[in-house]
Amino acid sequence: MLQILSGPESNATIIADFYKNMKTEGKYFKYFVYKMTVNI
């Protein structure tokens, strides 16, 4: 249960880092992080 509760934020960071590496343009990275954090 604890991993599930703390999961979304850590998953968002991992995926966001992946997108940040894939797309060097900051707008995709920021938009993705925004969408992930809002939808938690």
N, CA, C and O atoms as CSV, one atom per row, in Angstrom:
chain,resi,resn,atom,element,x,y,z
A,1,MET,N,N,0.823,-1.203,0.000
A,1,MET,CA,C,0.000,0.000,0.000
A,1,MET,C,C,0.864,1.263,0.000
A,1,MET,O,O,0.564,2.228,-0.703
A,2,LEU,N,N,1.925,1.247,0.785
A,2,LEU,CA,C,2.794,2.425,0.853
A,2,LEU,C,C,3.430,2.712,-0.504
A,2,LEU,O,O,3.555,3.869,-0.904
A,3,GLN,N,N,3.827,1.660,-1.205
A,3,GLN,CA,C,4.431,1.861,-2.526
A,3,GLN,C,C,3.421,2.430,-3.512
A,3,GLN,O,O,3.765,3.250,-4.362
A,4,ILE,N,N,2.177,1.992,-3.392
A,4,ILE,CA,C,1.133,2.509,-4.278
A,4,ILE,C,C,0.896,3.993,-3.998
A,4,ILE,O,O,0.715,4.788,-4.921
A,5,LEU,N,N,0.899,4.355,-2.704
A,5,LEU,CA,C,0.653,5.750,-2.337
A,5,LEU,C,C,1.791,6.653,-2.796
A,5,LEU,O,O,1.557,7.768,-3.261
A,6,SER,N,N,3.023,6.168,-2.666
A,6,SER,CA,C,4.170,6.994,-3.047
A,6,SER,C,C,4.540,6.787,-4.513
A,6,SER,O,O,5.444,7.446,-5.026
A,7,GLY,N,N,3.851,5.884,-5.177
A,7,GLY,CA,C,4.190,5.517,-6.543
A,7,GLY,C,C,4.036,6.612,-7.580
A,7,GLY,O,O,4.976,6.871,-8.332
A,8,PRO,N,N,2.867,7.274,-7.650
A,8,PRO,CA,C,2.626,8.242,-8.731
A,8,PRO,C,C,3.713,9.297,-8.866
A,8,PRO,O,O,4.129,9.617,-9.979
A,9,GLU,N,N,4.177,9.840,-7.748
A,9,GLU,CA,C,5.191,10.897,-7.821
A,9,GLU,C,C,6.504,10.361,-8.365
A,9,GLU,O,O,7.113,10.977,-9.240
A,10,SER,N,N,6.951,9.197,-7.844
A,10,SER,CA,C,8.219,8.647,-8.306
A,10,SER,C,C,8.111,8.199,-9.762
A,10,SER,O,O,9.049,8.375,-10.539
A,11,ASN,N,N,6.969,7.620,-10.129
A,11,ASN,CA,C,6.761,7.229,-11.526
A,11,ASN,C,C,6.777,8.450,-12.437
A,11,ASN,O,O,7.345,8.415,-13.528
A,12,ALA,N,N,6.151,9.522,-11.981
A,12,ALA,CA,C,6.119,10.752,-12.768
A,12,ALA,C,C,7.530,11.268,-12.997
A,12,ALA,O,O,7.860,11.729,-14.090
A,13,THR,N,N,8.363,11.190,-11.963
A,13,THR,CA,C,9.736,11.674,-12.094
A,13,THR,C,C,10.515,10.819,-13.083
A,13,THR,O,O,11.244,11.343,-13.926
A,14,ILE,N,N,10.361,9.504,-12.979
A,14,ILE,CA,C,11.074,8.589,-13.874
A,14,ILE,C,C,10.650,8.825,-15.320
A,14,ILE,O,O,11.493,8.951,-16.209
A,15,ILE,N,N,9.344,8.885,-15.548
A,15,ILE,CA,C,8.833,9.073,-16.908
A,15,ILE,C,C,9.193,10.463,-17.425
A,15,ILE,O,O,9.538,10.631,-18.595
A,16,ALA,N,N,9.109,11.453,-16.541
A,16,ALA,CA,C,9.442,12.819,-16.936
A,16,ALA,C,C,10.913,12.920,-17.325
A,16,ALA,O,O,11.256,13.590,-18.299
A,17,ASP,N,N,11.787,12.251,-16.558
A,17,ASP,CA,C,13.210,12.239,-16.902
A,17,ASP,C,C,13.420,11.590,-18.264
A,17,ASP,O,O,14.242,12.041,-19.061
A,18,PHE,N,N,12.665,10.525,-18.520
A,18,PHE,CA,C,12.749,9.849,-19.814
A,18,PHE,C,C,12.355,10.794,-20.951
A,18,PHE,O,O,13.051,10.892,-21.961
A,19,TYR,N,N,11.225,11.487,-20.769
A,19,TYR,CA,C,10.774,12.433,-21.791
A,19,TYR,C,C,11.752,13.590,-21.937
A,19,TYR,O,O,11.980,14.089,-23.040
A,20,LYS,N,N,12.332,14.015,-20.804
A,20,LYS,CA,C,13.301,15.115,-20.839
A,20,LYS,C,C,14.520,14.715,-21.667
A,20,LYS,O,O,15.076,15.531,-22.403
A,21,ASN,N,N,14.926,13.458,-21.541
A,21,ASN,CA,C,16.058,12.973,-22.322
A,21,ASN,C,C,15.684,12.803,-23.792
A,21,ASN,O,O,16.490,13.075,-24.681
A,22,MET,N,N,14.456,12.352,-24.040
A,22,MET,CA,C,14.002,12.125,-25.406
A,22,MET,C,C,13.822,13.444,-26.152
A,22,MET,O,O,14.284,13.600,-27.282
A,23,LYS,N,N,13.146,14.386,-25.506
A,23,LYS,CA,C,12.852,15.677,-26.146
A,23,LYS,C,C,13.567,16.777,-25.368
A,23,LYS,O,O,13.213,17.074,-24.226
A,24,THR,N,N,14.567,17.374,-25.992
A,24,THR,CA,C,15.346,18.390,-25.300
A,24,THR,C,C,14.576,19.691,-25.158
A,24,THR,O,O,15.002,20.583,-24.425
A,25,GLU,N,N,13.449,19.811,-25.848
A,25,GLU,CA,C,12.620,21.007,-25.701
A,25,GLU,C,C,11.899,20.965,-24.365
A,25,GLU,O,O,11.219,19.987,-24.053
A,26,GLY,N,N,12.041,22.020,-23.577
A,26,GLY,CA,C,11.518,22.040,-22.217
A,26,GLY,C,C,10.004,22.018,-22.127
A,26,GLY,O,O,9.453,21.604,-21.107
A,27,LYS,N,N,9.318,22.457,-23.181
A,27,LYS,CA,C,7.863,22.599,-23.082
A,27,LYS,C,C,7.178,21.243,-22.935
A,27,LYS,O,O,6.205,21.127,-22.189
A,28,TYR,N,N,7.663,20.221,-23.626
A,28,TYR,CA,C,7.071,18.893,-23.489
A,28,TYR,C,C,7.278,18.363,-22.079
A,28,TYR,O,O,6.366,17.802,-21.472
A,29,PHE,N,N,8.493,18.550,-21.565
A,29,PHE,CA,C,8.852,18.081,-20.231
A,29,PHE,C,C,7.985,18.743,-19.172
A,29,PHE,O,O,7.420,18.060,-18.317
A,30,LYS,N,N,7.876,20.056,-19.219
A,30,LYS,CA,C,7.095,20.795,-18.222
A,30,LYS,C,C,5.611,20.452,-18.317
A,30,LYS,O,O,4.941,20.289,-17.298
A,31,TYR,N,N,5.101,20.342,-19.542
A,31,TYR,CA,C,3.687,20.016,-19.734
A,31,TYR,C,C,3.371,18.632,-19.180
A,31,TYR,O,O,2.339,18.426,-18.540
A,32,PHE,N,N,4.277,17.684,-19.437
A,32,PHE,CA,C,4.070,16.317,-18.965
A,32,PHE,C,C,4.072,16.256,-17.448
A,32,PHE,O,O,3.209,15.615,-16.848
A,33,VAL,N,N,5.035,16.918,-16.826
A,33,VAL,CA,C,5.111,16.951,-15.363
A,33,VAL,C,C,3.862,17.610,-14.791
A,33,VAL,O,O,3.315,17.145,-13.791
A,34,TYR,N,N,3.411,18.686,-15.420
A,34,TYR,CA,C,2.205,19.381,-14.969
A,34,TYR,C,C,0.994,18.453,-15.022
A,34,TYR,O,O,0.231,18.365,-14.060
A,35,LYS,N,N,0.821,17.767,-16.143
A,35,LYS,CA,C,-0.316,16.861,-16.301
A,35,LYS,C,C,-0.252,15.725,-15.278
A,35,LYS,O,O,-1.274,15.356,-14.698
A,36,MET,N,N,0.935,15.171,-15.056
A,36,MET,CA,C,1.082,14.057,-14.114
A,36,MET,C,C,0.757,14.498,-12.694
A,36,MET,O,O,0.040,13.798,-11.979
A,37,THR,N,N,1.273,15.641,-12.280
A,37,THR,CA,C,1.073,16.088,-10.903
A,37,THR,C,C,-0.373,16.502,-10.671
A,37,THR,O,O,-0.907,16.283,-9.584
A,38,VAL,N,N,-1.013,17.096,-11.669
A,38,VAL,CA,C,-2.408,17.514,-11.523
A,38,VAL,C,C,-3.330,16.300,-11.433
A,38,VAL,O,O,-4.320,16.320,-10.702
A,39,ASN,N,N,-3.005,15.253,-12.173
A,39,ASN,CA,C,-3.892,14.091,-12.241
A,39,ASN,C,C,-3.674,13.082,-11.122
A,39,ASN,O,O,-4.345,12.050,-11.092
A,40,ILE,N,N,-2.749,13.356,-10.198
A,40,ILE,CA,C,-2.592,12.484,-9.028
A,40,ILE,C,C,-3.797,12.706,-8.137
A,40,ILE,O,O,-3.905,12.085,-7.080
